Amino acid sequence: MILQVNNLEKHFYTADTTNPIEVLTGINLELQRGETVAILGQSGSGKSTFLSLIAGLDQPSTGTIWLNGQNFHEMSEEQLAKFRAKNIGVIFQQFHLMSHLTALENISLPLELSHDPEAIAKAEEALEQVGLEHRRNHFPHQLSGGESQRVAIARALVVRPALLLADEPTGNLDNKTGERIADLLFELVQSIQMTLLFVTHNEQLAERCHRKQVLKEGKFV
């Protein structure tokens, strides 16, 4: 088992109320290595919040998250940051590429931060895998939406993470480009044998996964 989520809950307090706003309640999930799972649900159902918790970018109110046998909540912020960098890849809906870095530099950045001596060589290989070696020296504003998404995928995959998370990976793309990106994503995940967990509104994309989980009002149904 690669990921185990036990009784995960997330709630917020606002200034004008003493009662918490419950975003997620009683979430349990287990993922095996190499498994692909889609999280479906309406806007506001808690999908993106759930993904942020699994990515270690936010803290749950209660519950535990185990990845590769490690409990997130037994780690300091520094330990979690290092663990996340080595074990989790994240593909954001808005790409979040660094505007002052080239495509190659954006991809090599996670490896540079971990002082990998082969950072550039590995980034070159990842760039080739997504078919953008001819764009290595282009900046984000010089890339199309589909090309930017491919750079984001390469950046997430370059560290060979145990778990790949994606938030609406084709949501901002036209249908044809979205299909190409989805094909690329599943091909790379299969070739590297990592676990894929993503949120989407796209039923066709979800059907390609081993299984689907539906979030409704903060709970799996």
Backbone bond lengths (Angstrom), bond angles and torsions (degrees), N, CA, C in turn:
res aa  C-N    CA-C-N  psi(-1)  N-CA   C-N-CA  omega(-1)  CA-C   N-CA-C  phi
1 M - - - 1.463 - - 1.535 109.72 -
2 I 1.331 116.08 132.07 1.455 120.15 -177.48 1.528 112.23 -95.54
3 L 1.348 116.50 -35.87 1.464 121.05 -177.32 1.519 110.45 -135.57
4 Q 1.323 116.13 134.88 1.462 121.27 175.49 1.528 108.76 -135.75
5 V 1.327 115.00 122.78 1.467 122.10 179.03 1.519 107.81 -115.12
6 N 1.330 116.46 124.39 1.459 121.43 -175.77 1.529 111.63 -119.77
7 N 1.329 115.56 118.39 1.465 122.78 172.22 1.528 112.69 47.31
8 L 1.321 115.66 49.21 1.462 121.61 -176.37 1.526 110.64 -76.81
9 E 1.335 115.77 132.29 1.456 120.87 177.45 1.524 109.46 -137.50
10 K 1.337 115.07 147.59 1.460 120.32 176.44 1.518 108.49 -142.86
11 H 1.337 115.70 125.30 1.455 119.45 175.33 1.524 110.21 -138.23
12 F 1.321 114.86 157.54 1.454 121.96 -178.61 1.520 109.58 -125.30
13 Y 1.324 114.76 151.71 1.463 120.95 171.51 1.527 108.38 -110.32
14 T 1.323 116.50 140.36 1.459 121.12 175.97 1.524 109.02 -110.95
15 A 1.314 115.48 164.59 1.459 120.59 -175.33 1.524 113.14 -66.70
16 D 1.331 117.47 -26.05 1.464 120.01 -173.14 1.537 113.43 -101.06
17 T 1.340 117.67 12.60 1.459 119.10 178.73 1.521 110.51 -150.12
18 T 1.340 115.87 148.68 1.469 120.27 176.97 1.523 111.55 -94.14
19 N 1.349 116.07 -10.47 1.460 120.32 179.09 1.526 110.08 -91.64
20 P 1.339 117.81 135.05 1.464 119.51 -179.11 1.532 111.98 -71.03
21 I 1.332 114.99 149.78 1.461 121.10 171.45 1.522 106.92 -90.56
22 E 1.313 116.67 114.57 1.461 120.98 -176.80 1.525 110.30 -85.94
23 V 1.326 115.92 118.92 1.470 121.61 -179.14 1.526 110.30 -97.48
24 L 1.329 116.65 -43.70 1.468 122.24 177.58 1.516 108.93 -133.00
25 T 1.332 116.67 138.41 1.466 120.14 179.03 1.526 110.35 -139.26
26 G 1.338 115.59 127.08 1.458 121.47 172.79 1.514 115.60 58.92
27 I 1.339 117.20 44.60 1.465 121.25 -178.77 1.526 110.31 -85.72
28 N 1.330 115.80 127.46 1.468 122.48 174.49 1.528 108.82 -127.48
29 L 1.325 116.09 137.66 1.465 119.95 -178.36 1.519 109.68 -158.14
30 E 1.338 116.18 139.46 1.461 122.07 174.46 1.527 108.41 -129.05
31 L 1.328 116.23 133.96 1.461 121.57 178.22 1.518 109.87 -125.00
32 Q 1.328 115.52 138.95 1.458 121.81 176.60 1.527 109.63 -95.46
33 R 1.311 116.10 157.80 1.463 120.50 178.03 1.538 110.23 -60.53
34 G 1.315 116.47 133.14 1.453 121.89 179.02 1.515 114.45 83.81
35 E 1.332 117.85 0.04 1.466 121.22 -178.31 1.530 110.49 -82.69
36 T 1.330 115.68 147.73 1.462 121.67 175.73 1.527 108.68 -117.36
37 V 1.323 116.36 127.24 1.463 121.62 -174.88 1.526 109.50 -134.76
38 A 1.327 115.90 133.07 1.465 122.20 177.31 1.522 109.49 -105.75
39 I 1.334 116.21 137.27 1.456 122.73 174.21 1.521 107.87 -105.54
40 L 1.328 116.18 116.63 1.456 122.12 -178.87 1.524 109.84 -108.76
41 G 1.331 115.48 160.57 1.457 119.93 177.23 1.515 110.96 158.05
42 Q 1.321 115.64 158.95 1.456 121.15 179.04 1.531 110.07 -69.52
43 S 1.324 116.17 163.51 1.464 120.93 174.56 1.527 108.80 -59.18
44 G 1.329 115.83 135.85 1.449 120.25 -179.66 1.514 114.66 87.73
45 S 1.342 116.81 3.21 1.472 119.75 -178.56 1.525 112.63 -81.68
46 G 1.342 117.26 -10.43 1.460 120.86 177.83 1.513 114.82 106.83
47 K 1.339 118.33 10.69 1.468 121.64 -175.06 1.526 112.37 -62.20
48 S 1.328 116.13 -51.75 1.470 119.83 -176.86 1.522 111.20 -67.58
49 T 1.331 117.22 -35.66 1.468 120.76 176.20 1.523 109.88 -62.20
50 F 1.319 116.54 -43.25 1.463 121.43 178.94 1.523 110.51 -60.08
51 L 1.329 116.14 -44.91 1.458 120.06 -179.48 1.528 111.21 -63.51
52 S 1.341 117.06 -39.91 1.465 120.86 178.60 1.524 111.70 -62.71
53 L 1.327 116.46 -37.24 1.466 120.35 177.97 1.522 111.12 -67.04
54 I 1.338 116.33 -43.37 1.468 120.44 179.79 1.530 110.33 -65.78
55 A 1.321 116.38 -32.50 1.468 120.91 179.99 1.526 112.03 -76.59
56 G 1.337 116.92 -9.02 1.451 119.76 -177.52 1.508 113.08 76.21
57 L 1.341 117.42 16.20 1.458 122.18 179.72 1.521 112.27 -88.88
58 D 1.326 116.80 -10.79 1.456 122.91 178.46 1.523 107.99 -144.36
59 Q 1.313 116.63 158.67 1.453 121.83 -178.16 1.524 110.56 -104.31
60 P 1.340 118.61 134.95 1.465 119.90 177.06 1.525 111.22 -73.57
61 S 1.314 115.76 158.17 1.463 119.90 174.77 1.520 110.16 -72.44
62 T 1.328 116.45 -43.36 1.463 122.42 173.54 1.525 108.25 -145.77
63 G 1.332 115.90 167.67 1.460 120.44 178.24 1.520 111.75 101.10
64 T 1.331 115.69 171.43 1.462 121.32 -178.32 1.520 111.37 -131.33
65 I 1.333 114.97 152.34 1.464 123.16 176.31 1.522 107.69 -127.90
66 W 1.322 115.97 122.54 1.463 122.15 177.38 1.529 108.95 -114.70
67 L 1.315 116.65 130.07 1.461 121.80 176.24 1.522 108.48 -132.26
68 N 1.326 116.10 125.96 1.470 120.48 -178.53 1.525 111.75 53.38
69 G 1.339 115.77 37.17 1.454 120.34 177.37 1.511 115.13 78.36
70 Q 1.350 117.38 5.61 1.455 121.78 -179.40 1.531 110.04 -109.07
71 N 1.333 115.41 133.88 1.455 121.79 178.30 1.529 109.46 -89.98
72 F 1.351 116.71 117.91 1.463 121.05 -179.25 1.526 111.65 -52.21
73 H 1.317 116.60 -37.36 1.456 120.57 -167.86 1.518 113.14 -84.56
74 E 1.316 117.02 -1.60 1.451 121.03 173.58 1.527 111.33 -96.98
75 M 1.339 116.00 2.70 1.457 121.14 -177.28 1.529 110.90 -104.14
76 S 1.327 115.56 148.69 1.454 120.72 170.20 1.526 108.36 -75.01
77 E 1.320 117.26 169.67 1.470 120.40 179.10 1.521 110.80 -59.98
78 E 1.324 116.62 -39.78 1.466 120.53 179.68 1.523 111.12 -66.73
79 Q 1.324 116.90 -43.36 1.461 121.01 178.80 1.522 111.05 -63.68
80 L 1.339 116.14 -42.09 1.455 120.28 179.94 1.514 111.15 -64.67
81 A 1.329 117.08 -40.48 1.465 120.93 179.56 1.532 110.82 -61.38
82 K 1.331 116.76 -42.88 1.462 120.61 179.39 1.525 111.05 -68.34
83 F 1.332 116.00 -41.66 1.465 120.94 179.50 1.523 110.53 -63.99
84 R 1.330 116.21 -42.81 1.460 121.22 179.82 1.525 110.99 -62.81
85 A 1.329 116.49 -42.37 1.461 120.75 -178.37 1.525 112.38 -61.11
86 K 1.337 116.76 -31.84 1.461 120.96 -177.12 1.521 113.69 -91.70
87 N 1.338 117.22 -23.69 1.465 119.90 -169.93 1.524 115.95 -117.25
88 I 1.331 117.72 -15.58 1.466 120.59 -174.55 1.523 110.55 -127.21
89 G 1.331 115.89 128.53 1.452 121.81 171.82 1.515 108.92 -109.43
90 V 1.339 117.18 139.39 1.458 121.27 -177.89 1.526 110.07 -127.14
91 I 1.330 115.27 129.56 1.468 121.45 174.33 1.522 106.79 -110.86
92 F 1.328 116.12 113.07 1.456 121.17 -177.54 1.523 111.14 -87.06
93 Q 1.327 116.04 153.50 1.456 120.78 -179.65 1.532 111.14 -63.14
94 Q 1.327 116.63 -35.84 1.468 121.03 -177.14 1.530 112.78 -96.03
95 F 1.314 117.99 14.15 1.467 125.77 175.46 1.535 112.89 74.61
96 H 1.350 117.35 -51.03 1.466 122.56 -179.29 1.525 112.46 54.46
97 L 1.326 116.41 44.85 1.456 120.38 173.42 1.530 109.21 -80.43
98 M 1.323 116.50 149.83 1.465 121.77 177.44 1.515 108.50 -78.89
99 S 1.328 116.73 118.32 1.473 121.31 -171.31 1.526 113.19 -65.19
100 H 1.329 117.49 -26.62 1.473 120.41 -176.66 1.527 112.39 -91.78
101 L 1.340 117.00 2.86 1.461 121.09 179.37 1.527 110.39 -111.32
102 T 1.317 117.00 147.39 1.456 121.72 175.66 1.525 109.62 -72.12
103 A 1.325 115.92 171.62 1.464 120.32 177.70 1.523 110.45 -56.80
104 L 1.320 116.64 -45.91 1.468 120.77 -179.99 1.520 110.96 -63.25
105 E 1.321 117.45 -42.45 1.467 121.33 -178.58 1.525 111.24 -67.59
106 N 1.337 117.40 -37.02 1.461 120.60 176.79 1.521 110.73 -61.39
107 I 1.334 116.11 -41.62 1.463 120.60 -177.97 1.526 111.48 -71.45
108 S 1.312 116.98 -37.94 1.467 120.15 -177.24 1.527 112.58 -78.42
109 L 1.330 117.83 -14.54 1.458 121.43 -174.17 1.531 114.59 -53.75
110 P 1.363 119.37 -48.13 1.474 118.41 179.57 1.523 112.74 -59.17
111 L 1.334 116.96 -35.14 1.456 120.93 179.82 1.527 111.35 -74.79
112 E 1.341 115.78 -36.67 1.462 119.87 177.00 1.524 110.39 -62.08
113 L 1.336 116.12 -40.11 1.465 120.53 -178.29 1.530 111.76 -66.69
114 S 1.342 115.85 -27.50 1.469 119.35 177.39 1.529 111.85 -96.34
115 H 1.346 116.04 10.63 1.470 123.06 175.17 1.529 112.52 60.30
116 D 1.326 115.85 39.46 1.464 120.42 176.83 1.526 108.77 -77.07
117 P 1.329 118.73 120.32 1.470 120.89 -177.75 1.528 113.14 -66.70
118 E 1.338 117.33 -17.44 1.466 120.92 -179.82 1.524 111.78 -104.48
119 A 1.323 116.51 23.75 1.459 121.13 -174.30 1.528 112.72 -55.26
120 I 1.324 117.72 -48.27 1.461 120.93 -176.56 1.523 110.98 -67.36
121 A 1.324 117.16 -43.45 1.468 120.89 -179.50 1.520 110.80 -62.03
122 K 1.339 117.06 -42.28 1.462 120.95 179.39 1.527 110.73 -68.30
123 A 1.324 116.94 -36.99 1.464 120.66 177.91 1.529 110.87 -66.35
124 E 1.327 116.34 -39.21 1.475 121.16 176.65 1.532 109.77 -59.68
125 E 1.332 116.36 -43.97 1.467 121.00 -179.82 1.530 110.58 -64.41
126 A 1.335 117.03 -43.13 1.464 120.86 179.15 1.520 111.27 -64.36
127 L 1.317 116.12 -38.40 1.462 120.92 178.55 1.522 110.79 -63.96
128 E 1.321 115.72 -38.68 1.466 120.71 177.40 1.524 111.01 -67.73
129 Q 1.334 116.72 -37.82 1.466 120.87 179.72 1.528 112.19 -60.90
130 V 1.320 116.38 -34.14 1.469 119.59 179.56 1.529 111.74 -94.81
131 G 1.328 116.82 8.75 1.460 121.40 173.64 1.509 115.49 71.78
132 L 1.334 117.97 31.82 1.462 120.69 -176.64 1.526 112.89 -126.16
133 E 1.330 116.78 25.74 1.463 118.30 -179.83 1.531 111.93 -59.55
134 H 1.350 117.16 -28.28 1.464 120.79 178.57 1.525 112.81 -75.62
135 R 1.336 117.04 -5.81 1.462 121.58 179.50 1.527 111.60 -110.55
136 R 1.309 117.00 14.91 1.472 121.21 -172.10 1.526 112.96 -55.81
137 N 1.326 118.50 -35.37 1.464 121.44 -175.95 1.530 113.36 -102.31
138 H 1.319 116.88 13.27 1.463 120.79 178.97 1.534 109.94 -90.46
139 F 1.325 114.95 146.14 1.459 121.36 177.92 1.528 109.99 -90.71
140 P 1.344 117.78 160.09 1.468 120.45 -176.76 1.525 114.95 -51.24
141 H 1.329 118.09 -37.64 1.467 119.14 -178.86 1.525 112.52 -70.22
142 Q 1.329 117.09 -11.57 1.460 122.05 177.87 1.528 112.21 -96.18
143 L 1.333 116.94 1.59 1.464 121.64 -177.61 1.522 110.98 -108.32
144 S 1.331 116.15 150.24 1.464 120.73 174.20 1.527 108.99 -76.03
145 G 1.332 116.05 172.26 1.461 119.80 178.27 1.518 112.39 -60.02
146 G 1.340 116.24 -43.21 1.457 120.11 179.25 1.517 112.26 -65.79
147 E 1.332 116.93 -38.34 1.460 120.57 178.38 1.533 110.75 -67.57
148 S 1.330 116.26 -40.57 1.467 120.11 178.01 1.518 110.89 -62.33
149 Q 1.341 116.43 -39.21 1.459 119.47 179.13 1.525 110.62 -66.97
150 R 1.325 116.84 -36.79 1.463 119.71 178.09 1.528 111.32 -66.31
151 V 1.336 116.82 -37.22 1.467 120.40 175.46 1.526 109.71 -63.96
152 A 1.332 116.42 -41.40 1.467 120.89 179.16 1.528 110.98 -63.32
153 I 1.326 116.33 -38.83 1.468 120.55 177.58 1.527 109.95 -65.06
154 A 1.333 116.17 -45.80 1.471 120.02 179.85 1.524 110.81 -61.45
155 R 1.335 117.13 -39.71 1.472 120.69 179.14 1.533 110.82 -63.58
156 A 1.340 116.40 -38.99 1.462 120.28 -179.77 1.522 112.02 -71.44
157 L 1.329 116.64 -31.58 1.469 120.81 -175.51 1.524 113.87 -89.45
158 V 1.330 117.50 -17.20 1.461 120.17 -170.14 1.528 112.43 -63.90
159 V 1.320 117.96 -26.02 1.470 120.47 179.13 1.528 112.23 -86.84
160 R 1.350 115.82 1.85 1.473 121.61 -177.57 1.539 110.29 52.42
161 P 1.333 117.61 58.73 1.465 120.16 -176.48 1.522 112.10 -69.75
162 A 1.329 115.07 154.10 1.467 120.05 175.16 1.520 110.35 -70.09
163 L 1.341 116.25 -32.71 1.458 122.26 -176.31 1.521 109.56 -130.00
164 L 1.322 116.14 127.59 1.458 122.05 176.48 1.521 109.09 -109.99
165 L 1.328 116.62 124.49 1.457 123.19 179.59 1.514 109.28 -111.66
166 A 1.330 116.69 139.05 1.463 120.35 -179.88 1.524 109.88 -139.73
167 D 1.329 115.95 132.14 1.458 122.23 179.72 1.525 108.48 -105.61
168 E 1.333 116.71 105.03 1.470 122.31 -178.93 1.532 110.86 47.45
169 P 1.336 118.40 60.77 1.468 121.25 -172.21 1.522 114.68 -61.94
170 T 1.341 118.13 -19.33 1.469 119.94 178.54 1.527 111.39 -119.02
171 G 1.320 116.81 11.23 1.459 120.87 -171.95 1.518 115.16 -63.63
172 N 1.340 118.10 -32.07 1.464 121.04 -176.82 1.522 113.45 -100.20
173 L 1.327 116.20 12.85 1.465 119.55 -174.75 1.523 110.99 -113.13
174 D 1.339 116.03 154.23 1.458 119.29 174.39 1.526 109.04 -67.95
175 N 1.327 116.73 164.67 1.472 121.18 -172.04 1.523 112.99 -57.33
176 K 1.338 116.46 -45.96 1.458 119.81 -176.64 1.525 111.12 -65.22
177 T 1.345 116.51 -45.67 1.459 120.27 179.22 1.522 110.11 -66.37
178 G 1.339 116.63 -39.49 1.461 121.11 178.60 1.508 112.13 -60.16
179 E 1.334 117.52 -40.19 1.462 121.03 178.76 1.525 111.04 -65.60
180 R 1.340 116.18 -40.67 1.466 119.97 178.86 1.531 110.71 -64.37
181 I 1.336 116.12 -41.40 1.458 120.56 179.86 1.534 110.09 -65.35
182 A 1.334 116.86 -41.89 1.465 121.04 178.91 1.523 110.73 -62.68
183 D 1.341 116.72 -44.59 1.471 120.87 177.89 1.526 110.04 -57.53
184 L 1.338 115.46 -46.98 1.460 121.14 -178.88 1.519 111.00 -61.25
185 L 1.323 116.06 -44.01 1.459 121.22 -177.45 1.527 111.35 -61.80
186 F 1.330 116.60 -48.12 1.469 119.97 -178.91 1.528 111.49 -67.88
187 E 1.328 117.03 -36.86 1.469 120.28 178.74 1.529 110.81 -63.50
188 L 1.337 116.48 -44.87 1.459 120.36 -178.21 1.525 111.45 -68.26
189 V 1.327 116.32 -41.04 1.464 120.31 179.04 1.524 110.40 -61.30
190 Q 1.347 116.19 -42.13 1.458 119.95 179.88 1.525 111.10 -67.34
191 S 1.323 117.37 -41.15 1.465 120.13 -176.87 1.522 111.80 -68.89
192 I 1.336 117.06 -31.65 1.459 120.69 -178.43 1.524 111.39 -93.71
193 Q 1.352 116.62 -12.71 1.458 122.63 -179.57 1.530 112.80 58.76
194 M 1.327 114.95 54.17 1.452 119.47 174.63 1.524 109.19 -112.18
195 T 1.318 116.02 169.19 1.455 121.93 179.86 1.526 109.24 -92.87
196 L 1.325 116.44 135.60 1.464 121.63 -178.37 1.519 110.03 -117.62
197 L 1.331 115.93 126.86 1.460 122.62 175.33 1.520 107.27 -129.99
198 F 1.336 116.78 121.28 1.459 117.50 -179.63 1.520 111.66 -141.62
199 V 1.328 115.27 156.29 1.459 121.23 176.12 1.520 108.21 -104.27
200 T 1.328 115.95 143.55 1.450 120.24 -176.54 1.521 110.49 -160.82
201 H 1.337 115.16 158.09 1.457 121.36 168.90 1.526 110.18 -100.65
202 N 1.336 115.31 -5.95 1.462 121.75 -171.77 1.540 110.42 -86.77
203 E 1.332 115.91 105.68 1.468 121.35 -178.87 1.526 111.63 -63.05
204 Q 1.347 116.62 -38.91 1.468 119.63 -179.83 1.514 111.24 -62.83
205 L 1.326 116.26 -40.42 1.460 120.83 178.14 1.524 110.00 -65.77
206 A 1.318 116.57 -41.96 1.465 121.19 -179.74 1.524 111.57 -63.47
207 E 1.341 117.42 -33.63 1.466 121.42 -178.96 1.524 112.05 -64.48
208 R 1.312 118.04 -19.32 1.457 121.43 -179.65 1.534 111.99 -79.65
209 C 1.314 116.93 -10.50 1.463 121.28 -177.77 1.521 111.51 -85.39
210 H 1.314 115.37 163.73 1.460 120.48 175.88 1.518 110.63 -62.78
211 R 1.337 116.24 -36.90 1.464 119.30 177.43 1.520 110.86 -157.22
212 K 1.335 114.70 166.90 1.464 122.40 -179.53 1.520 109.23 -123.92
213 Q 1.327 115.44 147.31 1.458 122.38 172.69 1.529 106.70 -125.94
214 V 1.316 116.52 133.99 1.462 120.70 -178.25 1.528 109.36 -109.71
215 L 1.328 116.19 124.94 1.446 122.23 175.93 1.533 109.25 -96.14
216 K 1.305 116.08 130.40 1.470 121.23 175.76 1.511 108.75 -139.63
217 E 1.325 115.53 119.08 1.468 121.91 179.76 1.538 111.05 52.86
218 G 1.330 114.75 41.94 1.461 119.99 173.95 1.510 116.31 82.80
219 K 1.345 117.69 6.78 1.455 121.05 -179.32 1.530 110.24 -131.53
220 F 1.331 116.17 150.81 1.458 119.79 172.16 1.526 108.80 -76.61
221 V 1.326 116.12 133.35 1.489 121.03 179.41 1.513 109.09 -123.16
